[in-house]
């Protein structure tokens, strides 16, 4: 019988048996593959080579449209409650200062829970934390109609504030983790989807439902939307990611200390957080005091003055969607310099304006400037997450806009009471000018080093 060499066997063809091979050609047994074929030798790694990382399962990478739809749903839920909760407190006969507490507890919840959320995401994954938060919030909204006194409403708002980061931080973390593969052109899409629901869809639906059907129906609607977000989040979000440079099951306090240590030692992270915080401080001050300034100084009606906020929000969302494509080839320092130049012009227009037209120009400049800054900061956070891990950057990146919003509204209110609203805009202009100078110097330094 003719012997069939092992290298002549084709796929789907019967393998030769040992009996088919003459004894003189047999060799000692070696590692073989299926059907007795000897596998091809693997190339040896040189000293500078590293094994390729194992590819993650396909279901662990969120689908971008699904993730954006989830961000839109969460933004809408937050927009619904942002309008309804203060009105519900008023209906419960709360004093103005109690209504202010209800409105600010959401910021406080994010501020206190951002770092623990980052640690929990590293330990349990984005999906687990999101699902827990969605279920807890859905139950709380169903219980809200039972609250009858102002302090009961404040207690419920406090609990809702503490579970708010369970919805927002996981989505932001997953998007930042995807960003290196998406590119600068799509860097602002997650913020844009969230703001579309927060600033436009949510408030409009909330006002319509409360005026026609009442608070009870609205809170049931919010709970149903949260359950829908639960279903979407279960399919979209990642269960448990790896942690860069840290044990997977480190204690909570150890993870929080690691985030604070990273903040202390990474200058690039601190710079990005300061920039994001300053921009959001400017937005918070603008949203709170632009309408009173327009009505007092220029005799604008409430509807016309509110149009300043609408214009700023619309251009902000549009810039988040399209700005990344327009400035994709610009260096980070140049993007920041242009953004803060626009914010500087806006602050000067509101602080020194002599006509209502200047306010409209300033509102437009703020929308574009903050949108450009948002695209750039999101890109930077994505790069930092790639180096330092999901939970660390996911939690820390949530601190800046929240802190900026609190300082802009609260400290800005005290400042405007003592010195006037225009003085607050002029102080922001000084901060914007300093940031313009810093980023322009850095951009010129990079240009000189590239020559």
C-alpha positions in Angstrom: 0.0 0.0 0.0 1.3 3.4 -0.9 1.9 5.7 2.1 0.1 9.1 2.1 2.4 11.9 3.5 0.8 13.9 6.3 1.3 17.2 4.4 -0.8 15.8 1.5 -4.0 15.4 3.4 -6.6 18.0 2.5 -9.5 19.3 4.5 -12.4 16.8 4.4 -10.2 13.9 3.2 -9.7 10.9 5.4 -6.6 10.8 7.5 -4.1 8.0 7.0 -3.8 5.5 9.7 -0.6 4.3 11.4 -0.8 1.1 9.5 -0.7 3.0 6.2 2.8 4.3 7.0 5.8 2.0 6.7 7.6 1.2 9.9 10.9 2.8 8.7 9.2 6.1 8.2 7.4 6.2 11.5 8.7 8.7 14.1 8.2 9.0 17.8 4.8 10.4 18.8 4.6 14.2 18.9 1.9 16.7 19.6 -0.7 16.3 16.9 -3.8 18.1 15.9 -7.2 16.5 15.0 -6.9 13.6 12.6 -3.3 13.1 13.6 -1.9 16.1 11.7 1.0 17.8 13.3 0.3 21.5 13.8 2.4 24.2 12.2 5.1 25.4 14.5 4.3 28.8 16.2 6.8 31.6 15.7 8.8 32.3 18.8 8.4 35.7 20.3 11.5 37.9 20.3 12.5 39.9 23.4 10.7 42.9 22.1 7.5 41.1 21.1 4.4 40.8 23.3 1.6 38.4 22.8 -1.4 40.0 21.1 -4.3 40.7 23.5 -7.2 38.4 23.4 -10.1 40.0 21.5 -13.1 40.9 23.7 -16.4 39.3 23.0 -18.5 41.2 20.5 -21.3 41.8 23.0 -18.9 43.7 25.3 -18.6 46.6 22.9 -21.7 48.8 23.0 -23.5 49.6 19.8 -23.1 53.4 19.3 -26.8 54.1 18.3 -28.1 52.0 21.2 -25.8 53.8 23.6 -26.8 57.2 22.3 -30.5 56.3 22.6 -29.8 55.3 26.2 -28.1 58.7 26.8 -31.1 60.4 25.3 -33.5 58.5 27.5 -31.5 59.3 30.7 -31.3 63.0 29.7 -35.0 63.1 29.1 -35.7 61.5 32.5 -33.4 64.1 34.2 -35.2 66.9 32.2 -38.6 65.6 33.4 -37.6 65.6 37.0 -35.6 68.9 36.9 -38.8 70.7 36.0 -41.3 68.6 38.0 -39.6 68.3 41.4 -39.4 72.0 42.2 -43.0 72.4 41.1 -44.0 69.5 43.2 -42.3 71.0 46.2 -44.2 74.3 45.6 -47.4 72.3 45.4 -46.5 70.8 48.8 -46.3 74.4 50.2 -42.5 74.5 50.4 -40.8 77.8 51.1 -38.5 79.3 48.4 -35.4 78.2 50.2 -36.8 74.6 50.5 -37.5 74.7 46.7 -33.9 75.7 46.2 -32.7 72.7 48.2 -34.9 70.4 46.1 -33.3 71.8 42.9 -29.8 71.5 44.2 -29.8 68.0 45.6 -29.2 66.4 42.2 -25.9 68.3 42.0 -25.0 67.2 45.5 -25.7 63.6 44.8 -23.4 63.6 41.8 -20.7 65.4 43.7 -20.7 62.9 46.6 -21.2 59.8 44.6 -18.9 60.4 41.6 -15.8 58.8 43.0 -17.6 55.8 44.6 -19.3 55.2 41.3 -16.0 55.1 39.5 -14.8 52.5 42.0 -18.0 50.4 41.7 -17.9 50.5 37.9 -14.3 49.0 38.1 -15.5 46.3 40.5 -19.0 45.4 39.2 -19.1 46.9 35.7 -21.2 49.7 34.1 -24.3 47.5 33.5 -24.7 46.3 37.1 -24.5 49.8 38.5 -26.9 51.3 35.9 -29.5 48.6 36.4 -29.5 49.0 40.2 -29.8 52.8 39.8 -32.7 52.5 37.3 -34.7 50.2 39.5 -34.1 52.2 42.6 -35.1 55.5 40.9 -38.2 53.9 39.3 -39.4 52.8 42.7 -38.7 56.2 44.3 -40.7 58.0 41.5 -43.7 55.7 42.2 -43.6 56.6 45.8 -43.3 60.4 45.2 -47.1 61.1 45.0 -47.3 59.8 48.6 -45.1 62.7 49.8 -47.3 65.4 51.3 -45.0 67.8 53.3 -42.0 69.9 52.1 -39.5 67.8 54.2 -40.9 64.6 52.7 -40.3 66.0 49.2 -36.8 67.1 50.2 -36.0 63.6 51.6 -37.3 62.0 48.4 -35.3 64.4 46.3 -32.2 63.6 48.3 -32.6 59.9 47.6 -33.1 60.6 43.9 -30.0 62.7 43.9 -27.9 59.9 45.3 -29.1 57.4 42.7 -28.7 59.9 39.8 -25.0 59.1 39.2 -26.0 55.4 38.8 -27.6 56.4 35.5 -25.2 59.1 34.2 -21.7 57.9 35.1 -22.0 54.4 33.6 -23.2 55.7 30.2 -20.4 58.3 30.1 -17.8 55.7 31.1 -18.8 53.4 28.3 -18.8 56.2 25.7 -15.4 57.4 26.8 -14.1 53.8 26.5 -15.4 53.7 23.0 -14.1 57.1 22.0 -10.6 56.1 20.7 -12.2 53.9 18.1 -14.8 56.6 17.2 -12.5 59.5 16.6 -12.8 63.3 17.3 -15.7 63.7 14.9 -18.1 61.8 17.2 -16.6 63.0 20.5 -19.5 65.2 21.4 -22.4 62.9 20.5 -23.0 61.4 23.9 -23.2 64.8 25.6 -25.4 66.1 22.7 -27.8 63.2 23.1 -28.0 63.7 26.8 -28.5 67.5 26.5 -31.1 67.1 23.9 -33.2 65.2 26.4 -32.2 67.3 29.4 -32.7 70.7 27.9 -35.4 70.2 25.3 -37.5 67.0 25.4 -37.7 66.5 29.1 -38.8 70.1 30.2 -41.3 70.3 27.3 -42.9 67.0 28.1 -42.8 67.7 31.9 -44.6 71.0 31.6 -47.3 69.6 29.2 -48.0 66.5 31.4 -48.1 68.4 34.7 -50.4 71.1 33.4 -52.8 68.7 31.8 -52.6 65.4 33.8 -50.9 66.2 37.1 -47.9 65.1 39.0 -49.0 61.5 39.6 -49.2 60.7 35.9 -45.9 62.3 35.2 -44.1 60.3 37.9 -45.6 57.1 36.6 -44.4 58.1 33.1 -40.9 58.7 34.5 -40.9 55.2 36.2 -42.0 53.6 32.9 -39.2 55.4 31.1 -36.7 54.2 33.7 -37.9 50.6 33.2 -37.5 51.0 29.4 -33.9 52.3 30.1 -33.3 49.3 32.3 -34.2 47.0 29.4 -32.0 48.9 26.9 -29.1 49.2 29.4 -29.2 45.5 30.1 -28.4 44.8 26.5 -26.0 47.7 25.8 -23.8 48.2 28.8 -20.7 46.2 29.7 -20.9 43.9 32.6 -17.4 44.0 34.2 -14.4 45.6 32.5 -10.7 45.0 33.3 -8.9 47.5 35.5 -5.7 49.1 34.4 -2.9 48.5 36.9 -5.1 47.5 39.8 -6.5 44.3 41.3 -10.0 43.6 40.1 -11.4 43.2 43.7 -9.7 46.0 45.6 -11.7 47.5 48.4 -13.8 50.6 47.8 -11.6 52.9 49.8 -8.5 51.7 48.1 -10.1 52.6 44.7 -11.2 56.0 45.9 -7.6 56.7 47.1 -6.3 55.6 43.8 -8.5 58.1 42.0 -7.4 60.9 44.3 -3.7 59.9 43.9 -4.2 59.9 40.1 -5.7 63.4 40.3 -2.7 64.6 42.4 -0.1 63.2 40.1 -1.5 63.6 36.6 -1.2 67.2 35.4 -3.0 66.6 32.2 -6.0 65.2 34.0 -6.1 68.2 36.4 -5.9 70.7 33.5 -8.8 69.0 31.6 -10.9 69.0 34.8 -10.3 72.7 35.4 -11.2 73.5 31.9 -14.4 71.5 32.0 -15.3 73.0 35.4 -14.7 76.6 34.2 -16.9 76.1 31.1 -19.7 74.6 33.1 -19.4 77.3 35.7 -19.9 79.8 32.9 -22.9 78.0 31.6 -24.5 77.8 35.1 -24.1 81.5 35.7 -25.4 82.3 32.3 -28.5 80.1 32.7 -29.4 81.5 36.1 -28.7 85.2 35.5 -29.1 85.9 31.7 -32.9 86.1 31.9 -33.1 88.5 34.9 -30.4 90.7 33.3 -32.2 90.8 29.9 -35.5 91.7 31.6 -34.1 94.3 34.0 -31.6 96.1 31.8 -33.2 95.9 28.3 -36.9 95.4 29.0 -37.2 92.0 27.3 -40.3 89.9 28.0 -39.9 86.6 29.8 -40.5 84.7 26.6 -37.9 86.7 24.7 -35.4 86.4 27.5 -35.9 82.7 27.7 -35.0 82.5 24.0 -31.4 83.4 25.0 -31.2 80.1 26.9 -32.9 78.2 24.0 -30.5 79.7 21.5 -27.5 78.8 23.6 -28.7 75.3 24.2 -29.5 74.7 20.5 -26.1 75.8 19.3 -24.4 73.9 22.1 -26.1 70.6 21.0 -25.5 71.3 17.3 -21.8 72.0 18.0 -21.5 68.8 20.0 -22.8 66.9 17.0 -20.9 68.6 14.2 -18.0 70.5 15.9 -15.8 67.4 16.1 -15.8 67.0 12.3 -15.0 70.7 11.7 -12.0 70.8 14.1 -10.7 67.2 13.8 -7.4 68.4 12.3 -6.8 71.1 14.9 -4.5 70.6 17.9 -6.1 70.3 21.3 -4.6 73.6 22.4 -5.9 75.5 19.4 -9.4 74.1 20.0 -9.4 75.3 23.6 -8.0 78.7 22.6 -10.8 79.3 20.1 -13.4 78.0 22.5 -12.4 80.3 25.3 -12.0 83.2 23.0 -15.7 82.8 22.2 -16.5 82.5 25.9 -14.4 85.7 26.6 -16.4 87.6 24.0 -19.7 86.3 25.4 -18.8 87.4 29.0 -17.7 90.9 27.8 -20.9 91.3 25.8 -23.0 90.5 28.8 -20.9 92.4 31.2 -20.5 95.6 29.1 -23.4 95.3 26.7 -25.4 98.4 25.7 -28.1 96.7 23.6 -30.3 93.6 23.6 -28.7 92.5 20.3 -25.4 92.1 22.1 -27.1 89.5 24.4 -28.2 87.4 21.4 -24.7 87.5 19.9 -23.3 86.5 23.2 -25.7 83.6 23.7 -24.8 82.3 20.3 -21.1 82.6 21.0 -21.5 80.7 24.3 -23.3 77.8 22.7 -20.6 77.3 20.1 -17.7 77.9 22.5 -18.9 75.5 25.2 -19.8 72.9 22.5 -16.2 73.1 21.1 -14.8 72.9 24.6 -17.0 69.9 25.3 -15.9 68.0 22.2 -12.2 68.6 23.1 -12.5 67.7 26.8 -14.4 64.5 25.9 -11.6 63.5 23.6 -9.1 64.2 26.3 -11.0 62.1 28.8 -11.2 59.3 26.4 -7.4 59.3 26.0 -6.9 59.4 29.8 -9.3 56.5 30.3 -7.3 54.5 27.8 -4.3 55.0 30.1 -5.8 54.8 33.5 -8.9 52.6 33.3 -12.6 53.1 33.1 -13.8 53.7 36.6 -11.1 56.1 37.6 -11.7 58.5 34.7 -15.4 57.8 34.6 -15.8 59.0 38.2 -13.4 61.9 38.1 -14.7 63.3 34.8 -18.2 63.6 36.5 -16.8 65.9 39.2 -15.8 68.8 37.0 -19.2 69.8 35.4 -21.0 69.2 38.7 -18.6 71.3 40.7 -18.6 74.0 38.1 -22.4 74.1 38.1 -22.6 74.4 41.8 -20.0 77.2 42.0 -21.5 79.1 39.0 -25.0 79.1 40.5 -24.4 79.4 44.2 -21.2 81.5 44.4 -22.4 83.5 41.3 -25.6 84.3 43.2 -23.7 85.7 46.2 -21.4 87.7 43.9 -24.2 89.1 41.9 -26.0 90.2 45.0 -23.0 92.1 46.3 -21.5 93.5 43.1 -24.2 93.1 40.5 -24.9 90.6 37.7 -22.6 92.3 35.2 -19.6 92.0 37.6 -20.0 88.2 37.6 -19.8 88.1 33.8 -16.7 90.3 33.9 -15.0 88.1 36.5 -15.7 85.1 34.2 -14.2 87.1 31.4 -11.0 87.5 33.3 -10.9 83.7 33.8 -11.6 83.1 30.2 -8.8 85.5 29.1 -6.3 83.7 31.3 -7.3 80.4 29.8 -7.0 81.9 26.3 -3.5 83.1 27.0 -2.4 79.8 28.5 -3.7 77.6 25.6 -2.4 80.0 23.0 1.1 79.8 24.5 0.9 76.0 24.5 -0.2 75.9 20.9 2.6 78.2 19.8 5.1 76.1 21.8 3.9 73.0 20.0 4.2 74.8 16.6 7.8 75.8 17.3 8.7 72.3 18.4 7.3 70.8 15.3 9.4 73.0 13.0 
